Amino acid sequence: MEAVSRPVTAELPIGSDADLSRVRQRVRQAATDLGFGLAQQTKVVTAASELARNTLVHGGGGLMEMTSLDDGHRRGLRLSFVDHGPGIRDVELALTDGYTSGGGLGLGLGGARRLMQHFTIDTTPGQGTTVTVEAWEQGVPTARRGTP
């Protein structure tokens, strides 16, 4: 079933370290409100933190658009990180663990991709980058018959 997006629930600027903290707080609150469990909240907040930092450091700043989703059976969260920086010349290389164009550990993009259920990059060198990720509530696993 196709996900139905609701209006953008937040559009947050990313232009300073303080903005990174606000992004983390708003994403955690949204994930909590949508019923995400603690482990899933942590994954979503970690991915958002990495992508927001990339937006600031490599894209020169930008914004995060946060949209709640509903496919009729479960709820989710879409996060888009948008900048108008230099873009990414080699996306596959940038997704490789250990690759960094700055002084970081090189785990940001690849790590975010592993943490989220959906991950796309739209980039044009010299024009900027949009990274969009989605996570869906997992619900509480039910015990199988015959197990305590």
C-alpha angles and dihedrals in degrees: 000000000000116000114246112216122214123212116294105281093199141005110194127186118233109204106119144025088262089059089055089058091049091050091053092048095048093046092049091050092049092048090049092048090051092054100253114161121242095262092049092046088054092051093049093046092047092051091046091050093051093047093045090051090050089050090054101039103035101023098042091240133307135154145288121228114201119196129178116224135203125184094182093262105050142008129242146174129237119199122189120189111199129188136162095215131121096300126224115290097194113025096182091053091047089054092054113107110248096024114122133168089195136032098289132108094262095239101110106094097029092044093049090049091054094047097052132063095226128029131174135168123203110185139159119189108246094014108064145256138269118196115189124190133177134198128185128206110262099202123213114303113241122226116255119239112272096027124106 
